[in-house]
Amino acid sequence: MAGTRIIDGITAGLLGGLAMDMLWYARHRADGGTSSFREFEFGGDPDDVDEAGPPAQLAAMVAESVGTQVPDERADLASNAVHWATAVGYGLLGAAAPGPRSVPGRGTVIGLGSFAASYAVLGALGLYDPIWEYDRETLAQDATAHLVYGLAAAGALALLDGRRGGA
């Protein structure tokens, strides 16, 4: 059954990540953005790793720790790789962790847990400011996006559990 839970966690993480990105895209469009979802999700042409944001910067830190670099022309790819690896990682944790099995309960734990962990880890690495330095609107936007992630991941896990009779 462990292999099944791993596949479930990967699936949940990917679906949760997609739901989160769809929310960010809807917000982008509501704010006047004109790019397609594909361009929004995979486009971007940052001039360097720093411009690509914290996920690319984290990739650069990891690359440097093993003696290599993320080329500036690959900053967008590095950013997406970290983003999706993180989504899958939290999906795996959600699949493996004990706790509430209801979609709202599990989704809230996964969503707010990933929100808090992101600020803790990225803040400790100096890639984010301390959480108390962000305004309420920024935190609310990010927390709700993580909740959407968590609820979608928990919904996927519930559907997968249901297909197997509650595994």
N, C-alpha and C positions, 0 to 999 in steps of 0.2 A: 504494500500500500504506500510505502514511502515514495516510490517513483511516481505514483499517481498524484500525490500531494505536491511534488515538485512541479510536475506539468501543470497542475491546477494553479499553483502560485505564479508560475511564469505567465500563464494565460490571464489570470486576474490582474497581474501587474501591467501587462500590455494593454488590456481593456481599460483599466483605471487610468493609465497614462494617456490613452487616446481620449477618454472622456474629459480629463483635465485640460488637455490641449485644445479640445473642441470648445471648452468654456473660454479659455484664453483667446481663441480665435474669434468667438462671438463678441467678446469684449473689444477686440481689435477692430472688428467691423463696425461695432456700435460707436466707436470713437472716430470713425471716418477712414479707417484703413481700407485699402483697396486690393491687397494681394489675395491670391487664391489660397485655399487651405494648404495646398502643396508647397507653394512659395513660403507661406507663413511657417510651416512646419520644418521644411528642409532647405529653404532658401537662406537668404542672408549672405552677405559677402563681407564679413568683417575684415578690416585691414590687418588685425593682429589678434592674438589670444586674449589680451586684456579687453579689447572692444567686444569680444564674443560673450563675455560675462563669466559669472562664477563657475558654471559647469566646465567650460573650456579651461578656465584657470585651474580647476581641480585636476583635470586631465593633464595639464602641463606640470603640475606638482608631482603627480604620480610618474609621469614620463621622466622628469628630472631625477626622481628617486632611484630609477633604474638606469640612469646614465644616458638618456636620450632626450629629444625635444619634440614638442608638437609644432610642426611648421605652421607659420601664420596662415598659409593658404589652406590649411586643414582645420582651422579653428572651429568652423561651423560643424564639421564632421565630429570633432572631439566633443563639442558641446552636446550634440545630439546623442552621441554614444554614452556620455555620462548621464544625461537625462533619462534615456531608456533603460540603462543598467540600473539606475536608482529606482525607477518605477518597477522593474522586475524584482529587484531586491526587496522592496517593501511588500510586493505581492507574495513573495516566498515567505516572508515573516508572517504576513497575515494568514497564510495557509497553514503554517506550522504552529502558530501561537495558540495557547489555550485562551479561553475568554469567551465573551458573548458570541453566540452563533446567529443571533438575529442580524439581518442586514443593517438596520440602523445602529445597533450596538457595535457590531464588528466594524462597520464602515466608519463610525465615529472614532473608534480606537485607531484604526489604520490611518485615517485621514489626519486627525489631529496629532497622532504620534509621528507621522512622517513630517508634518509641518514643524513640530517642536524639534525633532531631530535634525532637520535641515538647518534651522537657525542655530542650533547648538553646535553642530559640526562645522558648518561654514563660517560661523562666527569665531569659533576657536581657531580655525585656520587663517583667519584674517580676510576671508573672501566676502563676508557680510559684516556689516556693522553690528554691534550688540543689538538684540531685539528691541530693547527699550528706546533705541534711537530712531526707530521707524515710526511714522505717523499712523494713526488708527486706520485710515483708509487703505494704506498699503498693506497693513497686516490683515485687515478684513478681506481684501481682495485675494491675498495669498492663502489665508486660512480657508476661505470658501472654495478656492480651487483645489486645495488639498482634501477638503471634505468631499467634493465631487469625485476626486480620485478614489478616496477610501470607500465611498458608497458604491461606486461602479465596481471596484475590486471585490468588495464584499458581496455584491449582487452576483458577480460571476462565480465566486466561490460557492454561494448558496445554490445556484443553478447546477453547477458541477456536482455538488454533494447530492442534490435531489435526483440527478440522473442515475446515481449509484445507490439510491436509497438511504442517503444520510451518512455516507462513509466518514 
